[in-house]
Amino acid sequence: MLKNLEHRLTSEGDLVIHSSASRSQLQNKKEALARLAKELKKALHVPKKRMKTRVPKAAKEARLKEKAHRAKIKKMRGKKFDD
């Protein structure tokens, strides 16, 4: 958890959150506590591991077929030389 909050901690290891959005001290305290809860929730979140997937065989074949088709089109653009 501390690793996720590392950029927000002081050199002593304290998490400092302040708010001065409103003129009311009570409102600012509520907002600061809400932000603290949000930061802690974000720090505790463990991302889901990515499952490795493979490209389907049909997709590979379609890509290669299209690639061959493009190559054929480009080859026909060139000059023909009879050796």
N, C-alpha and C positions, 0 to 999 in steps of 0.2 A: 504494500500500500504506500509506504513512504517513497518508494521509487517513482510512483506515479505523481506524487506531490512534490518531488524534489525541486522543481523550478519555482515553487511557491513558498518554500521554507527559508527561514533566516539562517544565518551561520550557526545559531544556537539550536536550530531544529524546531523553531516555533512557526506555526502557520498564522500569519497576520491577515485579517480581513477587516476592513473598515468601510463604512458607508457614510456619506454626507449628502445623500440625494435630497433629503427633505430637511426642514428646519426643526422637526420634532426628533428629540433624542430617542424616544420610544420607537418611532417609525424606523429610524436608522438602525437600532438594535435588532428589530424584527427582520429587516432586510439583510443585515449582516449574518444573522443566524440562518436565514434561508439560503444565503450564498454558501455558508459553511456546510450546510447539509448537502447542497448540490455538489460541492467540490468533493466531499467525502464519498458520496454516492458514485461520482465519476471515477474516483480513485479506486474504489472497490470493484468496479466493473471488470470482469475478465472476458476478453473478446473470444468469440467462438473460433475454434481451430478450423482452418480451411482444409476441406477435403480435396485431395488431389484427384483430378478427373482426366480422362483421355479424350482426344479428338476422335470422333466416330470414323470408322473406316470409309463410310460413304462420303463423308465430308472431305476426307483426304483425297479420295478418288475424284470427286467433283472439282476440287481445287486444281489438281494436276491436269485434268481434262481441259479446264478453262485455260490453264497456263499453256498447254500444248496448242490450243486453238489460237491464242494470242500470238504465240511464236510463229505459227503458220501464216497468219495474216501479215505479220511484220516481214516475214521472209519473202512473201509475194510482192512487197513494195520495192524491193531491191532490183538492180539491173541483172539481167540474165547474161551469163557469159558462156559461150560454147568453146570448150577447149579442144 
